[in-house]
Amino acid sequence: MKLRKIPLQPLIEILQDLWEGGADFIDISGEQNEEGEDLKDRIQITVKPEYVLNDDDEEEDNTPLSDEDFNELI
């Protein structure tokens, strides 16, 4: 599947937050928007619990992002 016109700034911000939150891996899925003149496609980023680094030395102030957070940014 080819995804088109994904805004980089929110994607980079989401990935940065995930990285700072301890995520080492993500799953990405996409959905094409075929309607109207707006050709922006949608992506969904999923972070499974086993993808997050559990290091006791890490600071505890990083709050994981919810699905609602992702939807607002994308």
N, C-alpha and C positions, 0 to 999 in steps of 0.2 A: 504494500500500500504506500502510495506517495502522498505525503502531507504537504500542503502548500501554505505559504504566508503565515508562519508561526511567529508572533512578536518575540523578539529576542530579549528585550529588557526584562519583562516579567518572568520569562523562562530562566534567565540567568539568575535573577533574584531568588527564585524558588530553589534552583539547584544549589546556590550559595547557602541558603538557609538549611537545606537538607544536609549539605556537607558539614556545616558548622554544628549541626545537631547530631552528628555522628553517623550519618548514613554512608555506607560504602557502596551500595548498589541501589538501583531503582528499576522498576518495570514501567515501560511506556507503551500506551496504546493510543490509537488515534481514530478520529471520525472525520470524514470529509463533509464539508458543507457545500452542497451542490445547488442550493437555492439562492436566488437573488444575485445582486451584483457583488456582494461581499464574499470574496473567495477565501476568507480566513477559515482554516480548519481548526479542529479542537484536538488537544492532546490531554491524556489523563496520566498522571504520574502516581504510581503506587509504591510505597515503601513497606515491605514486610518486616515484622519484628526482627527476623534473623538477618536482615540487611543492615541493622543499626549496630554500630560498635558499642559494646558495653564495657567501658573502661572506668574503673573506680576512681581513677585519678582525674577524670574529666570533671569540669564544673557542672553543677546541677541546674544552672539557670537557663539552659536551652529548652524551650518548649516545642514539642513536636507540632508540625502543622497538620491541621485537620483537612478533610476533603472540602469543607466549606472554604477554608483559606485558599486552597488551590483553585477552586472554581472562581473565587473573586479575583484572583490574580491573572487568570487566563482568559 
